[in-house]
């Protein structure tokens, strides 16, 4: 019998949340299962470093902006495509294996409700996918502040709006695409097929939007 501490429903939710993050990032799994998620994260951070390097090479942020060098919005647009690949992987990976492996019966044998289970999975999804957006923006923000002619702290002070604009935009983007991929993952059992269906739906939606827009 189990004689350890009993953490109750909150502990069960935390366990599902932590396991979800580990699964999406490939932690504790085979090396090949780590390559894809960590490669996407690395590309996003490198993109921020490249943007900083371009601004630094020009020598003046205001001048580089006049020449069309992108900053926060440009970086967001650049790795939005990268994040869609990550979302396509993360959503099905969080839900589908639990259904095919019979893990749901183990989860619900604990003091864990369906709402608690789904809430923990959504939390793990939002944490990891949100980090892909927010971490590179933080790197870019601090990098631009370091090379700014006006100084590190003055630059940060003059761009406080970034502190709410980036999280709000990230929340909207992740929420919209996360809802779509979670719905698909609840009706499609195979992770690869669910991911392909999500990407196909997004591409089709963009083609339709481009065709009907003036």
Secondary structure by P-SEA (a helix, b strand, c coil): ccccccccaaaaaaaaaaaaaaaaaccccccccaaaaaaaaaaaaaaaaaaaaaaaaaccaaaaaaaccccaaaaaaaaaaaaaaaaaaccccccaaaaaaccccccccccccaaaaaaaaaaaaaaaaaaaccaaaaaaaaaaaaaccccaaaaaaaccccccaaaaaaaaaaaaaaaaaaaaaaacccaaaaaaaaaaaaaaaaaaaaaacc
